[in-house]
């Protein structure tokens, strides 16, 4: 074979190889985008149902399922390109506040919505100029507190874009008016909850380390606390903290150990509000996050991510007893049309 | 061109001799074949037959070419083939593994770059005569191949244990082969004219050490590139971290020649340049970002 022929056959062969691999690859790839359960859930006030989001090709819709597992029912589905998540039940169980998120022209949008179960429609849309990340109903059902970030950007060239300049706001559900509760422009705020007495707000913030803050709505005083315990991360990472119904404990997720690949394994911890001592609750040896207390039972539902170190998360929901003992997985059957 | 000249050109296609050496070999082979032809002619053959006989006595151009190349540049061609095909094979195995068995999508451009890098080195092996003309570009292809496989190594390291070990060993082997190929290629690029045996050893040693500097520069750059990509995704700043590697590769053209003439002095300037190359993006970065 002449040199020219050798070159031509080699290059042709390589082009074919590339096209074959590319073709086979795009056939093997699953449906576009991520499909699967979302991270945060909420339990209905009568402890009968769990509300969660389910992603279908990067768009998430809201579903409800009996708290012991079973068939999921579609509650609300967004338009294409938008996602519904972070659902929260109202105290009377008739409304669900959630976040609608979408991207338009390179900008991220995230706003608060309220879904009415009776009319099966998204009945209220509150549009702010900022980026709303979560909502929390007051126990008397009259107010909806929410966290709003003023900016969505990165402060350092090596950080990724995140919401910043957070503050807490309150919307009066009767009048629809919004008022500002804090004026801190905090670097980060999350896991907003209202105590069962209705007079304090709890949230997590960051000031050189993770902190829990109890803000009194009466006199604006703040009580800060950091759990003390045996954490693999030194100062604790207080991920998705939640207050128990009796107001005596906080369950949150933190690093318990490192697995054989060096990935942090997050487990659930419970902190006693009096002593600030925290002890490890779960031993899933998987990434445990987003704990939610039942209202009238000594149980919680947590979200497990089986693919924490991977590109796409693989979430499932598990019921645990308040002392971390029994663990049952919620077997959820998605409606035909929406399964991936 | 006469048949003899054509035959000799075909032989030379298999050799990576630089220009002067190529000329010498061409003259020698042609005169050897002409002599043989003359002998046959004076033995009674006509010109055409004499030529044919001389050529057939001499041997197939492919075989002779291979033998000459191997005797003067042992294993060089083999190295290029091994690295090139090894790179392509890695691309196929890794792609099939990730897409079909792990269901993790790889961007198609990765596959394209992987196959391109492997093809470039394989084409250098096929067209070995061009290696002799363009030593630096050959080194460039090899260095890019090494760095690309280095980046692959960083990615493979984060996979599950067995995969990380298998792909890790495969890639380290490819990288080491590439390094040896660059060192030998640089060594052959320096004309062994008036140099003593001792100095030849020094030149080889200097190429090895110089490449180690390059490996350090690449390692540091790639580490920072990884950190940028991990924390803030693809962005302008990420590419500044690659600047030292690019600077070093460009300078390598001059290093190659400088080491051949003054090995130890060039090593010192090489070290100095490597340090400057690393410092440069740091300076730029510190100037442009006030707070961390």
Contacts between the chains, C-beta under 8 A, distances in Angstrom:
chain1	res1	chain2	res2	distance
A	3	B	13	5.4
A	3	B	126	7.4
A	3	B	127	6.8
A	6	B	126	5.5
A	7	B	123	6.9
A	7	B	126	6.2
A	7	B	127	6.8
A	10	B	119	7.4
A	10	B	122	6.8
A	10	B	123	6.9
A	10	B	126	6.3
A	11	B	119	7.3
A	11	B	123	7.8
A	14	B	88	7.4
A	14	B	115	6.0
A	14	B	119	5.1
A	17	B	88	7.7
A	17	B	92	7.2
A	17	B	115	6.9
A	18	B	111	6.7
A	18	B	112	6.6
A	18	B	115	5.4
A	21	B	92	6.7
A	21	B	95	5.7
A	21	B	96	7.4
A	21	B	111	6.1
A	22	B	108	5.5
A	22	B	111	6.9
A	24	B	99	7.7
A	24	B	100	7.9
A	25	B	95	6.8
A	25	B	99	4.6
A	25	B	105	8.0
A	25	B	106	7.7
A	25	B	108	7.2
A	25	B	111	7.8
A	28	B	99	5.4
A	28	B	100	5.4
A	28	B	103	7.9
A	29	B	99	7.0
A	29	B	105	5.8
A	30	B	103	6.7
A	154	B	232	6.5
A	155	B	291	7.6
A	156	B	232	7.9
A	156	B	289	6.9
A	156	B	291	6.8
A	156	B	292	5.9
A	157	B	232	6.6
A	157	B	235	7.1
A	157	B	237	4.7
A	157	B	288	7.8
A	157	B	289	5.2
A	158	B	227	7.2
A	158	B	228	5.9
A	158	B	231	4.7
A	158	B	232	4.8
A	158	B	237	7.1
A	158	B	292	8.0
A	159	B	231	6.1
A	159	B	232	5.6
A	160	B	231	6.7
A	160	B	232	5.1
A	160	B	233	5.8
A	260	B	161	7.4
A	261	B	158	8.0
A	261	B	160	7.4
A	261	B	161	7.6
A	309	B	158	7.8
A	310	B	104	7.3
A	311	B	104	6.3
